[in-house]
């Protein structure tokens, strides 16, 4: 009869080669910034390749003065082509009030997750007059906490197979404080245009009062 020692050769624990540990990545829900928060590091690069401007659906090639853009209340909206009709619908609503935003003393900027020819086609087909800023590394989206590698949107929204920023719209005053925030988590596109314009108007009035004081 074989003894247990003969059946099972002796070895030391040091001889065991451990298997590579599986990397467990815990998804953490996004916590987008809200009204009252500050975005102190918000800035835009001057590189013209990061900017696209459209008027009446036609792309125009003119410099964007980024500093002047932030000297007034700024409406910022996050967009990606991967949101498909929901994203285009948001562009439509913002395009409809872009002149009113300016009349109320503010500016409007769309933060785009992609830089490709699809945007030119979308702008032409929808007669858009909007300014876009390419945020390819999601630096601005991460500032607003509407994007994170630890919370891919395709894990929550059906029909989305790429991790992109949430559909979100903000109003930032010249002091870089958020005075309006809307996150379209249910994809109803129901942000209030009147609330956006009111936030822009009130921020512009505060700025005017401070300058005249």
C-alpha positions in Angstrom: 0.0 0.0 0.0 1.3 3.5 -0.9 1.6 5.9 2.0 0.3 9.4 1.7 3.8 10.7 1.5 4.4 8.6 -1.7 1.1 9.5 -3.2 1.5 13.2 -2.7 5.1 14.5 -3.2 6.4 16.9 -0.6 6.6 20.6 -1.6 7.1 23.9 0.1 4.6 26.7 0.1 7.2 28.9 -1.6 7.0 26.6 -4.6 3.4 27.6 -5.3 3.1 30.1 -8.1 0.1 32.3 -7.3 -2.4 33.0 -10.1 -2.7 36.6 -11.3 -5.4 38.3 -9.2 -8.5 39.3 -11.2 -8.9 43.1 -11.2 -12.2 43.9 -9.7 -13.4 47.3 -10.8 -16.1 48.7 -8.6 -18.6 50.9 -10.4 -19.2 54.1 -8.5 -22.3 56.2 -9.4 -21.7 59.7 -10.7 -22.4 62.6 -8.5 -22.7 65.5 -10.9 -22.1 69.0 -9.6 -25.2 71.0 -8.7 -26.3 74.5 -8.2 -24.2 76.3 -5.6 -21.0 74.4 -6.5 -17.9 76.1 -7.9 -15.8 75.0 -10.9 -12.6 77.0 -10.1 -10.4 75.2 -12.7 -12.8 75.7 -15.7 -10.8 76.9 -18.7 -10.6 76.3 -22.4 -7.6 75.9 -24.6 -6.9 78.3 -27.5 -6.1 75.5 -30.0 -8.4 76.1 -32.9 -8.7 72.4 -33.5 -10.7 72.1 -30.3 -13.3 74.6 -31.5 -16.1 74.3 -34.1 -18.6 77.1 -34.9 -21.7 77.0 -37.0 -24.1 79.6 -38.2 -27.3 78.5 -39.9 -25.9 75.0 -40.3 -22.7 76.2 -42.0 -19.3 75.8 -40.4 -17.5 79.1 -40.0 -13.8 79.5 -39.4 -13.3 82.4 -37.0 -11.3 82.6 -33.8 -13.2 82.1 -30.5 -12.2 84.4 -27.7 -12.4 82.0 -24.8 -11.7 84.6 -22.1 -14.6 86.8 -23.3 -16.7 83.7 -23.3 -16.3 83.3 -19.6 -16.6 87.0 -18.7 -20.4 86.6 -19.0 -22.8 83.9 -17.6 -22.0 80.8 -19.6 -24.5 78.1 -20.5 -22.6 74.8 -20.9 -24.2 71.7 -22.3 -22.6 68.3 -22.8 -23.2 66.4 -26.1 -22.2 63.2 -27.8 -23.4 61.8 -31.1 -23.9 58.5 -29.3 -27.0 59.9 -27.6 -28.5 59.9 -31.1 -32.0 61.5 -31.2 -31.8 62.5 -27.5 -28.6 64.4 -28.1 -29.8 66.1 -31.3 -33.1 67.0 -29.5 -31.0 68.8 -26.8 -29.1 70.7 -29.5 -32.4 71.8 -31.0 -33.7 73.2 -27.7 -30.5 75.0 -27.0 -30.4 76.4 -30.6 -33.9 77.7 -30.2 -32.8 79.9 -27.2 -29.2 80.8 -28.2 -30.2 84.3 -29.3 -32.2 84.8 -26.1 -29.2 83.7 -24.0 -27.1 86.4 -25.7 -29.9 89.0 -25.3 -30.0 88.2 -21.6 -26.2 88.8 -21.3 -24.8 85.3 -21.5 -23.0 82.9 -23.8 -23.6 79.3 -24.9 -21.1 76.6 -25.4 -21.6 72.9 -26.3 -19.0 70.5 -24.9 -18.6 67.8 -27.5 -17.1 64.4 -26.7 -16.1 63.6 -30.3 -14.3 65.6 -33.1 -15.5 64.2 -36.4 -17.4 64.9 -39.6 -20.7 63.8 -38.1 -21.0 67.1 -36.3 -20.8 69.0 -39.6 -23.6 66.9 -41.0 -25.7 67.2 -37.9 -25.3 71.0 -37.8 -26.2 71.3 -41.5 -29.3 69.0 -41.3 -30.6 70.8 -38.2 -29.7 74.4 -39.1 -27.7 74.9 -36.0 -26.0 78.2 -34.9 -23.9 76.9 -32.0 -20.3 76.9 -30.7 -18.7 73.5 -29.9 -15.6 72.7 -27.8 -13.9 69.3 -28.3 -13.4 67.6 -24.9 -11.8 64.4 -26.1 -10.1 63.5 -22.9 -13.3 64.3 -20.9 -11.4 66.8 -18.7 -14.3 69.2 -18.5 -16.8 66.4 -18.2 -14.9 65.1 -15.2 -14.8 68.5 -13.6 -18.6 68.5 -13.7 -18.7 64.9 -12.6 -20.9 63.9 -15.6 -18.3 61.4 -16.8 -16.2 58.7 -15.1 -14.5 55.6 -16.2 -15.9 54.0 -13.1 -19.4 54.6 -14.2 -19.9 53.8 -17.9 -23.2 55.1 -19.2 -23.8 52.0 -21.2 -24.3 50.2 -17.9 -27.4 52.3 -17.2 -28.8 53.4 -20.5 -29.9 51.0 -23.2 -28.8 51.7 -26.7 -25.6 53.3 -25.6 -22.5 51.2 -26.1 -19.8 53.8 -25.5 -18.9 55.6 -22.3 -19.8 59.3 -22.9 -20.8 62.2 -20.6 -24.3 62.4 -19.4 -26.7 64.8 -21.1 -26.3 67.7 -18.8 -26.8 71.5 -19.0 -25.4 74.1 -16.6 -25.3 77.8 -16.2 -22.1 79.2 -14.7 -21.7 82.7 -13.5 -18.5 84.8 -14.1 -17.2 83.7 -10.7 -17.5 80.1 -11.9 -20.3 79.2 -9.6 -23.0 76.9 -10.9 -26.3 78.7 -10.8 -28.4 76.2 -12.7 -28.0 72.5 -13.3 -30.0 69.9 -15.2 -29.1 66.3 -15.7 -31.3 64.4 -18.1 -31.2 61.0 -16.4 -34.6 59.9 -17.7 -33.9 61.1 -21.3 -37.1 63.2 -21.4 -35.3 66.4 -22.5 -37.5 68.4 -20.2 -35.1 71.0 -19.0 -36.7 74.4 -18.6 -35.7 77.0 -21.2 -37.2 79.7 -19.1 -35.2 78.6 -16.0 -32.0 78.7 -18.1 -32.7 82.2 -19.4 -33.7 83.4 -15.9 -30.4 82.1 -14.5 -28.5 83.8 -17.2 -30.3 87.1 -16.7 -29.9 87.2 -13.0 -26.2 86.3 -13.2 -25.7 89.1 -15.8 -27.5 91.6 -13.6 -25.3 90.7 -10.6 -22.2 91.1 -12.7 -23.5 94.5 -13.9 -24.3 95.7 -10.4 -20.8 94.7 -9.1 -19.1 96.5 -12.0 -21.1 99.7 -11.4 -20.7 99.6 -7.6 
